[in-house]
């Protein structure tokens, strides 16, 4: 009867050496190796940063910003949490990836010969449309710091577009800051009102009709008033 002389573990399982010098793998090792071969390696090999970002945006839109974690995202993608770090270095890096993806959907590139007023309407119109399309993820872009890696180049393009429309650099800087503050404040509140799940006030309540002040038609009217005011007080006086 063959007796076991030495048993060593090499990570993939146990290799057993008999007293006669022959080596064999235990059944447990063979079983685990077979199970490893059943894992679809293509899934791991084809996952990209873009895939991770797309899944993160979908998770936020479905379950809210509080649901965004590396563990939850890994569950959505059916992969190990640590495997995500091949594509995003941290949760902050993941947020930057989301912000960068959302910026790609904005229309801020300069249009030759376009008046600055129309440039503002176009830029802010695409910003408004983005809030409609992804109201929960929108907040990550809207509240991102100006000096963050995805936002700073985007603002540089927007400023270049306003300068190309005839504004002086300082005028372009002030106008962009003012309209961005208006649009961000309005649209973040609007987006939250659409996603927080609270019911609207009854029609006979004293506040009836007040909710209409946050609709997108009001946003557009406010933007027109803001453009007119900037033209009269900041641009027309120089």
Rosetta silent file (secondary structure, phi, psi, omega in degrees, C-alpha in Angstrom):
SEQUENCE: XXXXXXXXXXXXXXXXXXXXXXXXXXXXXXXXXXXXXXXXXXXXXXXXXXXXXXXXXXXXXXXXXXXXXXXXXXXXXXXXXXXXXXXXXXXXXXXXXXXXXXXXXXXXXXXXXXXXXXXXXXXXXXXXXXXXXXXXXXXXXXXXXXXXXXXXXXXXXXXXXXXXXXXXXXXXXXXXXXXXXXXXXXXXXXXXXXXXXXXXXXXXXXXXXXXXXXXXXXXXXXXXXXXXXXXXXXXXXX
SCORE:     score description
SCORE:     0.000 S_00000001
   1 L     0.000  129.097 -177.699    0.000    0.000    0.000 S_00000001
   2 L   -75.965  132.979  179.770    1.436    3.372   -1.039 S_00000001
   3 L  -112.394  150.007  178.036    1.888    5.851    1.781 S_00000001
   4 E   -80.290  130.112 -179.499    2.141    9.619    1.582 S_00000001
   5 E  -100.436  -47.038 -179.216    5.599   10.907    2.459 S_00000001
   6 E  -141.163  141.703  173.717    5.382   14.668    1.820 S_00000001
   7 E  -126.535  130.203 -179.491    2.558   17.002    0.832 S_00000001
   8 E  -127.577  145.105  177.915    3.229   20.501   -0.492 S_00000001
   9 E  -106.874  131.488 -179.335    0.850   23.294   -1.487 S_00000001
  10 L  -121.636   29.805  176.436    1.631   25.429   -4.529 S_00000001
  11 L    85.289  -51.383 -178.893   -1.429   27.684   -4.642 S_00000001
  12 L   -80.308   -7.606  179.053   -3.213   25.776   -7.394 S_00000001
  13 L   150.582 -167.939 -174.445   -3.694   22.822   -5.108 S_00000001
  14 E  -104.023  128.777  175.436   -1.858   20.120   -3.279 S_00000001
  15 E  -106.066  124.438 -173.315    0.912   18.042   -4.927 S_00000001
  16 E  -105.974  129.209  176.843    1.511   14.757   -3.162 S_00000001
  17 E  -106.791  125.105 -179.629    4.849   12.914   -3.254 S_00000001
  18 E   -84.624  170.207 -178.778    4.745    9.202   -2.454 S_00000001
  19 L   -66.015  -16.440  178.655    7.457    7.240   -0.712 S_00000001
  20 L   -93.413    2.358  176.364    8.559    5.895   -4.113 S_00000001
  21 L    93.222   -8.000  178.652    9.217    9.388   -5.484 S_00000001
  22 L   -75.525  154.253 -177.330    6.255    9.620   -7.850 S_00000001
  23 E  -121.166  136.164  175.239    4.184   12.799   -7.877 S_00000001
  24 E  -142.132  153.788  175.666    0.474   13.111   -8.293 S_00000001
  25 E   -89.842  146.101  177.206   -2.121   15.891   -7.870 S_00000001
  26 L   -73.263  160.161  177.397   -4.953   15.427   -5.445 S_00000001
  27 H   -60.339  -32.947 -178.902   -8.508   15.186   -6.734 S_00000001
  28 H   -64.033  -40.682  179.585   -9.240   18.510   -5.053 S_00000001
  29 H   -63.155  -47.801 -179.352   -6.572   20.228   -7.151 S_00000001
  30 H   -60.151  -41.096 -179.762   -7.855   18.769  -10.401 S_00000001
  31 H   -63.105  -42.583 -179.493  -11.402   19.765   -9.535 S_00000001
  32 H   -68.707  -37.203  177.952  -10.454   23.344   -8.785 S_00000001
  33 H   -64.560  -37.646  178.613   -8.409   23.637  -11.972 S_00000001
  34 H   -65.457  -39.730  179.914  -11.373   22.380  -13.986 S_00000001
  35 H   -66.481  -37.134  177.737  -13.650   24.931  -12.352 S_00000001
  36 H   -61.764  -37.503 -179.197  -11.189   27.724  -13.161 S_00000001
  37 H   -67.795  -18.701 -179.705  -11.255   26.726  -16.802 S_00000001
  38 L   -81.123  -14.852 -179.682  -15.027   27.181  -16.826 S_00000001
  39 L   -69.580  128.387 -179.108  -14.766   30.932  -15.993 S_00000001
  40 L   -68.909   96.092 -177.054  -15.406   32.975  -19.165 S_00000001
  41 H   -64.532  -24.933 -178.743  -12.014   34.674  -19.569 S_00000001
  42 H   -59.365  -34.186 -179.268  -13.315   36.783  -22.478 S_00000001
  43 H   -60.943  -44.204 -179.131  -15.376   38.834  -20.022 S_00000001
  44 H   -70.258  -37.894 -174.657  -12.273   39.867  -18.093 S_00000001
  45 H   -73.228  -28.984 -174.956  -10.176   40.496  -21.169 S_00000001
  46 H   -97.236   -5.238  178.596  -12.683   42.710  -22.986 S_00000001
  47 L   -67.869  132.041 -178.100  -13.721   44.933  -20.052 S_00000001
  48 L  -125.648  170.189  175.862  -12.571   48.521  -20.679 S_00000001
  49 H   -60.471  -37.720  178.233  -12.647   51.846  -18.862 S_00000001
  50 H   -63.314  -40.746  177.639  -15.467   52.884  -21.177 S_00000001
  51 H   -61.513  -44.599 -179.614  -17.473   49.793  -20.161 S_00000001
  52 H   -62.199  -43.121 -179.176  -16.932   50.562  -16.484 S_00000001
  53 H   -64.930  -44.158  178.925  -17.994   54.186  -16.983 S_00000001
  54 H   -60.442  -44.102  179.470  -21.137   53.239  -18.913 S_00000001
  55 H   -66.115  -35.895  179.297  -22.145   50.761  -16.216 S_00000001
  56 H   -65.458  -42.841  178.568  -21.492   53.328  -13.492 S_00000001
  57 H   -63.190  -42.545  178.800  -23.763   55.907  -15.143 S_00000001
  58 H   -63.320  -39.355  178.653  -26.513   53.303  -15.541 S_00000001
  59 H   -63.711  -45.333  179.741  -26.157   52.305  -11.875 S_00000001
  60 H   -62.729  -43.760 -178.820  -26.412   55.932  -10.710 S_00000001
  61 H   -65.569  -32.698 -178.962  -29.448   56.615  -12.880 S_00000001
  62 H   -82.206  -43.733 -169.939  -31.241   53.525  -11.596 S_00000001
  63 H  -116.882   -4.690  177.475  -30.305   53.524   -7.902 S_00000001
  64 L    96.420  166.141 -177.058  -28.961   57.011   -7.153 S_00000001
  65 H   -63.749  -33.397 -178.875  -25.570   58.496   -6.286 S_00000001
  66 H   -64.699  -20.491 -178.669  -25.404   56.755   -2.907 S_00000001
  67 H   -81.568   -9.419 -175.087  -25.342   53.406   -4.704 S_00000001
  68 L   -77.818  104.250  174.695  -22.106   54.210   -6.540 S_00000001
  69 L  -144.260  159.607 -179.557  -19.372   52.061   -5.014 S_00000001
  70 H   -63.347  -37.792 -179.254  -16.694   49.828   -6.433 S_00000001
  71 H   -67.231  -44.636  178.681  -18.341   46.758   -4.911 S_00000001
  72 H   -63.970  -40.416 -179.642  -21.784   47.544   -6.327 S_00000001
  73 H   -65.937  -40.355  177.151  -20.310   48.325   -9.715 S_00000001
  74 H   -61.244  -37.707  177.426  -18.348   45.075   -9.740 S_00000001
  75 H   -64.131  -40.099  178.240  -21.586   43.236   -9.002 S_00000001
  76 H   -62.402  -38.018 -177.151  -23.245   44.974  -11.962 S_00000001
  77 H   -89.779   -3.077 -179.586  -20.380   43.943  -14.230 S_00000001
  78 L    56.767   49.649  176.665  -20.153   40.429  -12.729 S_00000001
  79 L  -139.044  169.175  178.354  -16.488   40.757  -11.925 S_00000001
  80 L   -72.523  141.305 -179.789  -14.322   40.877   -8.810 S_00000001
  81 H   -53.607  -39.774 -177.996  -14.100   44.350   -7.199 S_00000001
  82 H   -65.025  -26.439 -179.110  -10.315   44.348   -7.428 S_00000001
  83 H   -68.125  -21.645  178.167  -10.463   43.813  -11.196 S_00000001
  84 H   -66.767  -27.613 -176.415  -12.057   47.264  -11.574 S_00000001
  85 H   -70.602   -7.955  170.711   -8.850   48.890  -10.373 S_00000001
  86 H   -69.432  -27.503 -173.467   -7.238   47.905  -13.660 S_00000001
  87 L  -109.679  -33.876  175.747   -9.485   50.488  -15.304 S_00000001
  88 L  -131.888  133.028 -171.530  -10.225   53.046  -12.558 S_00000001
  89 L   -78.602  -23.400 -176.709   -7.777   53.697   -9.742 S_00000001
  90 L  -165.312  176.445  176.017  -10.309   54.756   -7.114 S_00000001
  91 H   -63.992  -38.061  178.203  -13.875   55.954   -6.653 S_00000001
  92 H   -61.999  -40.082  177.633  -12.672   59.518   -7.317 S_00000001
  93 H   -65.695  -35.821  176.663  -11.120   58.359  -10.584 S_00000001
  94 H   -63.826  -43.441  177.836  -14.411   56.662  -11.438 S_00000001
  95 H   -62.093  -41.712  176.971  -16.281   59.926  -10.814 S_00000001
  96 H   -60.524  -39.040  178.951  -13.798   61.752  -13.061 S_00000001
  97 H   -64.542  -40.130  177.811  -14.448   59.150  -15.765 S_00000001
  98 H   -64.110  -46.801 -179.544  -18.207   59.730  -15.459 S_00000001
  99 H   -60.500  -43.105  178.396  -17.764   63.513  -15.607 S_00000001
 100 H   -61.486  -40.359  178.807  -15.527   63.176  -18.649 S_00000001
 101 H   -65.079  -40.671  179.908  -18.087   61.002  -20.403 S_00000001
 102 H   -67.446  -37.418  178.727  -20.875   63.508  -19.701 S_00000001
 103 H   -61.244  -34.617  179.190  -18.743   66.404  -20.946 S_00000001
 104 L   -60.284  -21.410 -177.945  -18.361   64.598  -24.260 S_00000001
 105 L   -90.956   -1.920  179.543  -22.117   65.005  -24.710 S_00000001
 106 L   -90.533  149.327 -178.588  -22.032   68.804  -24.348 S_00000001
 107 L  -104.146   90.841 -178.289  -21.923   71.143  -27.343 S_00000001
 108 L  -122.640   -3.800 -178.006  -19.259   73.737  -26.536 S_00000001
 109 L   -63.748  141.336 -178.685  -16.983   73.691  -29.582 S_00000001
 110 L   -61.388  141.205  172.048  -16.664   77.120  -31.276 S_00000001
 111 L  -112.570  120.006 -175.559  -18.844   77.814  -34.325 S_00000001
 112 L   -58.884  131.195  177.109  -17.264   80.277  -36.717 S_00000001
 113 L    79.617    5.166 -177.558  -19.192   83.526  -37.035 S_00000001
 114 L   -83.130  128.998  175.547  -21.619   82.694  -34.220 S_00000001
 115 L   -62.693  151.216 -175.904  -22.632   85.634  -31.964 S_00000001
 116 H   -62.153  -31.962  179.242  -21.755   85.120  -28.312 S_00000001
 117 H   -62.142  -43.204  178.568  -25.455   85.183  -27.366 S_00000001
 118 H   -69.379  -33.890  176.856  -26.162   82.211  -29.646 S_00000001
 119 H   -62.549  -41.921  178.126  -23.060   80.434  -28.363 S_00000001
 120 H   -64.594  -43.830  178.941  -24.400   80.727  -24.807 S_00000001
 121 H   -59.718  -42.414 -179.085  -27.820   79.465  -25.886 S_00000001
 122 H   -67.320  -47.422 -178.956  -26.241   76.470  -27.609 S_00000001
 123 H   -61.977  -50.340 -177.657  -23.891   75.605  -24.745 S_00000001
 124 H   -71.141  -27.242  175.189  -26.510   75.985  -22.036 S_00000001
 125 H   -64.984  -41.140  178.657  -29.110   74.209  -24.170 S_00000001
 126 H   -71.083  -31.674  176.152  -26.938   71.097  -24.325 S_00000001
 127 H   -64.588  -45.662  176.745  -26.284   71.413  -20.571 S_00000001
 128 H   -61.371  -45.423 -179.326  -30.046   71.520  -19.948 S_00000001
 129 H   -61.717  -35.416  178.394  -30.638   68.545  -22.238 S_00000001
 130 H   -65.307  -38.971  177.214  -28.024   66.539  -20.346 S_00000001
 131 H   -61.976  -34.798  177.927  -29.869   67.195  -17.077 S_00000001
 132 H   -69.789  -41.053 -174.715  -33.010   65.793  -18.704 S_00000001
 133 H   -73.624  -41.073 -177.868  -31.226   62.703  -20.025 S_00000001
 134 L  -135.067   71.753 -172.511  -29.277   61.743  -16.883 S_00000001
 135 L   -62.105  -30.504  179.701  -30.736   63.730  -13.963 S_00000001
 136 L   -80.528  -48.029  179.649  -28.924   61.774  -11.251 S_00000001
 137 L   -67.764  -26.101 -178.819  -25.483   61.567  -12.857 S_00000001
 138 H   -52.573  -37.170 -176.830  -25.818   65.197  -13.977 S_00000001
 139 H   -62.108  -31.646  178.284  -25.054   66.366  -10.452 S_00000001
 140 H   -62.685  -38.600  176.112  -21.567   64.833  -10.620 S_00000001
 141 H   -75.164  -46.629 -174.020  -20.757   67.116  -13.547 S_00000001
 142 H   -59.708  -35.993 -176.014  -22.644   70.150  -12.297 S_00000001
 143 L  -102.569    8.478  178.390  -20.845   70.204   -8.933 S_00000001
 144 L   -68.644  140.375  178.678  -17.408   69.103  -10.155 S_00000001
 145 L   -60.603  145.474 -179.689  -14.609   71.582   -9.268 S_00000001
 146 L   -60.133  -31.752 -175.360  -13.541   73.868  -12.087 S_00000001
 147 L   -92.460    8.217  177.954   -9.919   72.766  -11.725 S_00000001
 148 L   -70.381  155.433 -171.029  -10.619   69.014  -11.888 S_00000001
 149 H   -59.217  -37.618  178.755   -8.924   67.157  -14.732 S_00000001
 150 H   -80.423  -25.911 -171.780  -12.019   66.595  -16.904 S_00000001
 151 H   -84.364  -42.512 -174.715  -13.597   70.022  -16.283 S_00000001
 152 H   -56.307  -48.107  178.023  -10.708   72.472  -16.752 S_00000001
 153 H   -63.215  -34.861  178.478  -10.053   71.616  -20.445 S_00000001
 154 H   -62.071  -44.249  178.957  -13.809   71.736  -21.121 S_00000001
 155 H   -66.719  -34.156  176.858  -14.042   75.252  -19.695 S_00000001
 156 H   -61.888  -40.143  177.756  -11.025   76.254  -21.757 S_00000001
 157 H   -65.445  -43.160  179.982  -12.837   75.199  -24.937 S_00000001
 158 H   -62.571  -42.855  178.113  -15.961   77.103  -23.883 S_00000001
 159 H   -63.075  -41.921  178.682  -13.940   80.260  -23.183 S_00000001
 160 H   -61.066  -37.504  178.320  -12.191   79.969  -26.541 S_00000001
 161 H   -65.402  -40.490  179.442  -15.572   79.733  -28.232 S_00000001
 162 H   -68.898  -38.283  177.362  -16.836   82.877  -26.531 S_00000001
 163 H   -66.148  -36.736  178.265  -13.672   84.766  -27.425 S_00000001
 164 H   -66.627  -21.413  179.730  -14.014   83.587  -31.026 S_00000001
 165 L   -85.491   -0.241  174.247  -17.500   85.099  -31.038 S_00000001
 166 L   115.039   -3.185  179.476  -16.077   88.546  -30.393 S_00000001
 167 L   -79.866  147.972  170.233  -15.888   88.870  -26.607 S_00000001
 168 L   -69.482  153.011 -178.453  -12.793   90.144  -24.846 S_00000001
 169 H   -51.895  -42.922 -179.486  -11.095   87.465  -22.688 S_00000001
 170 H   -69.735  -37.206  175.056  -12.257   89.075  -19.433 S_00000001
 171 H   -61.560  -45.800 -179.594  -15.804   89.461  -20.766 S_00000001
 172 H   -60.741  -42.620 -179.078  -15.831   85.813  -21.805 S_00000001
 173 H   -63.522  -46.291 -178.509  -14.572   84.715  -18.387 S_00000001
 174 H   -66.937  -43.369 -178.340  -17.174   86.728  -16.469 S_00000001
 175 H   -64.235  -43.834  179.071  -20.068   85.744  -18.732 S_00000001
 176 H   -61.759  -42.515  179.180  -19.196   82.040  -18.591 S_00000001
 177 H   -62.879  -40.722 -178.041  -18.968   82.158  -14.804 S_00000001
 178 H   -69.075  -48.486 -176.802  -22.323   83.938  -14.460 S_00000001
 179 H   -69.946  -32.035  177.166  -24.316   81.759  -16.842 S_00000001
 180 H   -66.559  -41.523  178.354  -22.772   78.584  -15.445 S_00000001
 181 H   -62.018  -42.679  177.853  -23.755   79.568  -11.918 S_00000001
 182 H   -62.147  -51.747 -174.823  -27.319   80.248  -13.068 S_00000001
 183 H   -65.833  -41.926 -179.154  -27.664   77.046  -15.066 S_00000001
 184 H   -63.537  -47.648  179.935  -26.025   74.808  -12.457 S_00000001
 185 H   -60.893  -46.341 -178.101  -28.158   76.109   -9.598 S_00000001
 186 H   -64.785  -49.103 -171.236  -31.397   75.884  -11.563 S_00000001
 187 H   -75.012  -30.906  175.413  -30.776   72.488  -13.157 S_00000001
 188 H   -64.742  -44.627  177.521  -29.454   70.735  -10.045 S_00000001
 189 H   -63.552  -43.764  179.083  -32.612   71.748   -8.170 S_00000001
 190 H   -60.530  -46.202 -178.390  -34.752   70.767  -11.157 S_00000001
 191 H   -63.726  -41.865  179.341  -33.033   67.376  -11.486 S_00000001
 192 H   -65.021  -35.908  179.279  -33.366   66.617   -7.784 S_00000001
 193 H   -66.671  -20.697  179.643  -37.052   67.495   -7.871 S_00000001
 194 H   -90.821  -14.565 -173.092  -37.486   64.858  -10.582 S_00000001
 195 H  -122.123   -4.424 -176.130  -35.606   62.091   -8.777 S_00000001
 196 L   -82.860   -6.774  173.720  -36.212   62.493   -5.029 S_00000001
 197 L    80.278    1.294  179.685  -39.536   60.607   -5.180 S_00000001
 198 L   -78.890  141.290 -179.013  -41.573   63.189   -3.288 S_00000001
 199 L   -75.037  150.383  176.708  -45.132   63.688   -4.464 S_00000001
 200 L   -69.864  155.826  179.452  -46.253   67.036   -5.848 S_00000001
 201 L   -65.986  145.634  176.602  -48.431   69.265   -3.697 S_00000001
 202 L   -58.067  152.168 -173.678  -52.211   68.790   -4.099 S_00000001
 203 L   -64.077  -23.497 -179.071  -53.772   71.167   -6.605 S_00000001
 204 L   -95.213    7.727  179.680  -55.754   72.991   -3.910 S_00000001
 205 L   -74.114  154.333  179.541  -52.706   73.606   -1.704 S_00000001
 206 L   -57.239  -28.447 -177.628  -51.568   77.215   -1.149 S_00000001
 207 L   -86.876   10.583 -178.012  -48.346   76.419   -3.058 S_00000001
 208 L   -57.789  130.594 -179.288  -50.263   75.307   -6.135 S_00000001
 209 L    92.871  -18.791 -179.998  -48.478   76.533   -9.259 S_00000001
 210 H   -65.735  -36.463 -179.049  -45.214   77.289   -7.474 S_00000001
 211 H   -59.422  -27.115 -179.898  -43.667   74.052   -8.781 S_00000001
 212 H   -65.571  -17.919  179.327  -44.073   75.411  -12.319 S_00000001
 213 H   -69.185  -12.136  179.500  -41.400   77.988  -11.503 S_00000001
 214 H  -106.849   13.686  179.779  -38.850   75.178  -11.761 S_00000001
 215 L   -81.157  170.185 -173.425  -39.878   73.877  -15.166 S_00000001
 216 H   -74.142  -22.043  173.473  -37.577   74.052  -18.165 S_00000001
 217 H   -65.490  -38.231  176.240  -39.581   76.782  -19.856 S_00000001
 218 H   -64.770  -39.099  176.067  -38.757   78.970  -16.870 S_00000001
 219 H   -57.681  -47.379 -178.116  -35.107   78.023  -17.296 S_00000001
 220 H   -64.502  -40.568  178.637  -35.166   79.143  -20.926 S_00000001
 221 H   -66.116  -40.191  177.851  -36.897   82.431  -20.066 S_00000001
 222 H   -63.192  -39.280  178.807  -34.406   83.077  -17.300 S_00000001
 223 H   -64.428  -41.133  178.553  -31.513   82.421  -19.655 S_00000001
 224 H   -63.286  -41.747  178.298  -32.881   84.927  -22.174 S_00000001
 225 H   -64.131  -38.260 -179.900  -33.257   87.550  -19.439 S_00000001
 226 H   -66.659  -42.689  178.595  -29.718   86.823  -18.273 S_00000001
 227 H   -62.330  -44.064  179.357  -28.284   87.181  -21.775 S_00000001
 228 H   -62.282  -41.864  179.436  -30.107   90.471  -22.280 S_00000001
 229 H   -65.749  -40.894  178.684  -28.852   91.758  -18.950 S_00000001
 230 H   -65.768  -39.471  179.580  -25.260   90.755  -19.672 S_00000001
 231 H   -63.425  -40.474 -176.209  -25.423   92.368  -23.089 S_00000001
 232 H   -76.994  -35.501 -171.992  -26.714   95.622  -21.599 S_00000001
 233 H  -104.324  -23.318 -174.958  -24.488   95.836  -18.509 S_00000001
 234 H  -113.234  -39.475 -176.632  -21.294   93.974  -19.307 S_00000001
 235 H   -93.497  -49.315 -175.045  -20.814   93.897  -23.074 S_00000001
 236 L   -66.128  -18.268 -177.726  -22.658   96.973  -24.344 S_00000001
 237 L   -87.868   -3.643 -177.405  -20.914   99.313  -21.896 S_00000001
 238 L  -109.846    0.000    0.000  -17.440   98.563  -23.246 S_00000001
